[in-house]
Amino acid sequence: MTEASTIHIVGGGLAGSEAAWQIAEAGHRAVIHEMRPVRRTEAHQTEGLAELVCSNSFRSDDPNGNAVGLLHQEMRTLGSLIMRAGDAHQVPAGGALAVDRDGFSEAVTAALAAHPNVEIRREAIDELPPESWGSTIVATGPLTAPGLAEAIRGLTGAESLAFFDAIAPIVHRDSIDMDKAWFQSRYDKAGPGGTGADYINCPLDREQYDAFIAALIAGEKTSFKEWEASTPYFDGCLPIEVMAERGPETLRHGPMKPVGLTNPHNPTVKACAIVQLRQDNALGTLYNMVGFQTKLRHAEQVRIFRTIPGLENAEFARLGGLHRNTYLDSPRLLDATLRLKARPALRFAGQITGCEGYVESAAVGLMAGRFAVAEAEGRPLAPLPQTTALGALIAHITGGHVEAEDEGAPRSFQPMNVNFGLFPPLERMPRNETGRRLRGPEKAALKKRALTDRARADLAAWLGGDAPRAAAE
């Protein structure tokens, strides 16, 4: 075996803990730098590693019909400590994997503390890790210490970190009713790389618009957490319901303005307002609702946004939100192995890279650890197939977004949970036994099964297994 290396990890959350485990299990030395209990955060209650702050749920555990369930399965295949501890401390939650918070954190902490290749240092890191550390993984999460965050900004540029995360809902393209919606850019303008038909447009008449505004104002909103309340909104990122409260005509003169657009389904009638959706990923499978960042509760978003013509059956890859978050403009700053281009000895993992969710954070930590090990051993690690859940998530972080149209446009990269919209489309859509094309729930179920079968076969091939590729299509 190659001589063991020491790899440092800043942050002992789920991503940092998983990265350290992967490094230690590969025979290298992992040094975890965790600031608790030397310094507390507004969110954490204990000094345990991998503390679950907001929820105890790892969401669906279905590996055949849900992307996060598939991610669970892939992580188990790769020897994940987080999944091992989650399985050992599972509590009843139907088809979801929910865990006993304290037991889970205690198990992760005990496993790492007992590992002969792991050292845990309780200390705060308020600046960039020294170059003398060599290979280092920064996994400090959404509440990165201000000093370290400012140091990262200084190294990567003033616009490299977001501190208040304004997120608009993202819709699966194939769930939009194109008998009501249509493709067109405003005034048919073709931006860089565009065609003049770069947005999906959903029209509302006056009655529909007035009802929509009333629903936005009346809809139940989430409240700010205590540590978020003093963080101001970004200019241009007001929640859509706040804009609606400023006057009933505000939105139709803002993100819902109908000018420069003609509905080919009814060209003689001018819409009162139009909702635009912009392509959100390079695959063209996800579309972002332009200007629809919101603090509406998730159930309210689904109910209200499905009143928009063309979105009655919309399936959401993610729902909108607005909260304090620290994450990198990763597609610009990180390479395919999560290294910082400006200083390749630094890797990033977890929520600071722009993934969302406990499982996703741990998954990125798992891959950051494996990338660091491969580099230390001087052996190439083939890129993960984007057809796998792990590969789709890494591809989203490192380059699956769509570039902004111009220097003044908001960047399109946003934190994301793993979802099937991040996977390359199937070459052929599933059919039933008679060869007939499927529709509705039957089609959706078979499509998900085909995607997960393909993912399992491709992960096996990536790992060097001899499992034949499933005929998912």
WOSULJO-V756523 format. One record per backbone hydrogen bond with DSSP energy under -0.5 kcal/mol. CO is the residue of the C=O (numbers start at 1). NH is the residue of the N-H. E is the energy in kcal/mol with one decimal. If there is no record, write none. Layout:
{{CO:NH:E} {CO:NH:E}}
This chain:
{{5:7:-0.5} {5:29:-2.8} {7:31:-2.1} {8:137:-2.9} {9:11:-0.8} {9:33:-3.1} {10:139:-3.0} {12:50:-2.7} {13:17:-2.5} {14:18:-2.2} {15:19:-2.6} {16:20:-2.4} {17:21:-2.1} {18:22:-2.3} {19:23:-2.1} {20:24:-2.8} {21:25:-2.9} {22:26:-1.1} {23:28:-2.1} {24:27:-1.6} {29:7:-3.0} {30:32:-0.6} {30:119:-2.6} {31:9:-3.1} {31:33:-0.5} {32:34:-0.7} {32:121:-3.5} {33:11:-2.5} {34:123:-0.9} {35:38:-0.6} {35:39:-2.5} {48:51:-0.7} {51:53:-0.6} {56:99:-2.4} {59:97:-2.7} {61:63:-0.8} {62:66:-1.0} {66:70:-2.1} {67:71:-2.0} {68:72:-2.3} {69:73:-2.0} {70:74:-2.5} {71:75:-2.5} {72:76:-2.5} {73:77:-2.1} {74:78:-1.4} {75:80:-1.8} {76:79:-1.7} {80:84:-1.6} {81:85:-2.8} {82:86:-2.3} {83:87:-2.8} {84:88:-1.8} {85:89:-1.3} {87:90:-1.0} {89:100:-2.7} {91:98:-0.7} {93:96:-2.1} {95:61:-2.5} {96:98:-0.8} {97:58:-3.6} {98:91:-2.7} {99:101:-0.7} {100:104:-2.7} {101:105:-2.5} {102:106:-2.7} {103:107:-2.0} {104:108:-2.2} {105:109:-2.7} {106:110:-2.5} {107:111:-2.3} {108:112:-2.2} {109:113:-2.6} {110:114:-1.9} {111:115:-0.7} {112:115:-0.6} {115:118:-1.7} {117:30:-3.1} {119:32:-3.1} {119:121:-0.6} {120:122:-0.5} {121:34:-2.4} {121:123:-1.2} {124:126:-0.6} {130:133:-1.9} {131:134:-1.5} {135:8:-2.0} {136:138:-0.5} {136:347:-3.2} {137:10:-3.0} {137:139:-0.7} {138:349:-2.2} {139:13:-0.6} {140:143:-0.5} {141:144:-0.8} {145:149:-2.7} {146:150:-2.6} {147:151:-1.8} {148:152:-2.3} {149:153:-2.4} {150:154:-2.4} {151:155:-1.7} {152:156:-2.3} {153:157:-2.9} {157:160:-1.8} {160:329:-1.5} {162:327:-1.0} {163:325:-0.8} {164:166:-0.9} {165:167:-0.7} {165:323:-1.6} {167:294:-0.9} {167:321:-2.0} {169:289:-2.6} {170:317:-2.2} {170:318:-1.4} {171:287:-2.6} {172:175:-2.0} {173:176:-1.6} {176:178:-1.0} {177:180:-1.5} {177:181:-2.1} {182:201:-2.9} {185:188:-2.8} {186:189:-1.7} {189:191:-0.7} {191:194:-2.8} {196:185:-2.5} {198:279:-0.7} {199:184:-2.4} {200:277:-2.6} {201:182:-1.3} {202:275:-2.7} {204:272:-1.8} {204:273:-1.7} {205:209:-2.8} {206:210:-2.7} {207:211:-2.0} {208:212:-2.0} {209:213:-2.5} {210:214:-2.2} {211:215:-2.1} {212:216:-2.3} {213:217:-2.1} {214:218:-2.1} {215:219:-1.8} {220:297:-2.8} {225:228:-1.7} {225:229:-1.4} {228:231:-2.2} {230:232:-0.6} {234:237:-2.0} {239:242:-0.5} {239:243:-1.9} {240:244:-2.0} {241:245:-1.8} {242:246:-0.7} {243:246:-1.0} {244:247:-1.5} {247:250:-1.6} {249:253:-0.7} {250:253:-1.0} {251:254:-1.4} {251:256:-2.5} {254:257:-1.6} {256:274:-2.3} {258:261:-0.9} {260:187:-3.0} {262:264:-0.7} {263:266:-1.3} {266:269:-1.6} {268:270:-0.5} {273:204:-2.9} {274:276:-0.5} {275:202:-2.6} {276:290:-2.3} {277:200:-2.6} {278:288:-3.3} {280:402:-0.6} {281:284:-1.6} {285:173:-2.7} {286:280:-2.9} {286:281:-0.8} {287:171:-3.4} {288:278:-2.6} {288:290:-0.9} {289:292:-1.8} {292:169:-0.5} {293:240:-2.9} {295:222:-3.3} {297:301:-2.3} {298:302:-2.2} {299:303:-2.2} {300:304:-3.0} {301:305:-2.9} {302:306:-1.4} {304:307:-1.6} {305:308:-1.3} {308:311:-2.6} {310:177:-2.6} {311:314:-1.7} {315:172:-2.9} {315:317:-0.5} {318:170:-2.5} {321:167:-3.3} {323:165:-3.2} {325:327:-0.5} {327:162:-1.9} {328:330:-2.0} {329:332:-1.4} {329:333:-1.6} {330:334:-3.1} {333:341:-3.0} {335:338:-2.1} {338:348:-1.9} {339:335:-2.3} {339:341:-0.5} {340:343:-1.1} {343:340:-0.5} {343:346:-2.5} {345:136:-2.6} {345:347:-0.5} {346:340:-3.1} {347:138:-3.4} {349:352:-0.6} {350:353:-2.2} {350:355:-0.6} {351:354:-1.5} {352:328:-3.3} {354:416:-1.0} {357:361:-2.3} {358:362:-2.4} {359:363:-2.6} {360:364:-2.3} {361:365:-2.1} {362:366:-2.6} {363:367:-2.1} {364:368:-2.6} {365:369:-2.4} {366:370:-2.0} {367:371:-3.0} {368:372:-2.4} {369:373:-2.2} {370:374:-2.5} {371:375:-2.2} {372:376:-2.3} {373:377:-2.0} {374:379:-2.2} {375:378:-1.2} {380:382:-0.6} {385:388:-1.9} {388:392:-2.6} {389:393:-2.1} {390:394:-2.3} {391:395:-2.6} {392:396:-2.0} {393:397:-1.9} {394:398:-2.4} {395:399:-1.0} {395:400:-1.6} {400:282:-2.3} {406:409:-1.3} {416:356:-1.7} {419:422:-2.1} {420:423:-1.4} {430:438:-0.8} {432:435:-2.1} {436:432:-2.0} {439:442:-0.7} {439:443:-0.9} {440:444:-2.1} {441:445:-2.6} {442:446:-2.1} {443:447:-2.5} {444:448:-2.3} {445:449:-2.1} {446:450:-2.4} {447:451:-2.4} {448:452:-2.4} {449:453:-2.5} {450:454:-2.2} {451:455:-2.1} {452:456:-2.4} {453:457:-2.1} {454:458:-2.4} {455:459:-2.5} {456:460:-2.2} {457:461:-2.0} {458:462:-2.1} {459:463:-2.3} {460:465:-3.4} {461:464:-1.2} {470:472:-2.3}}
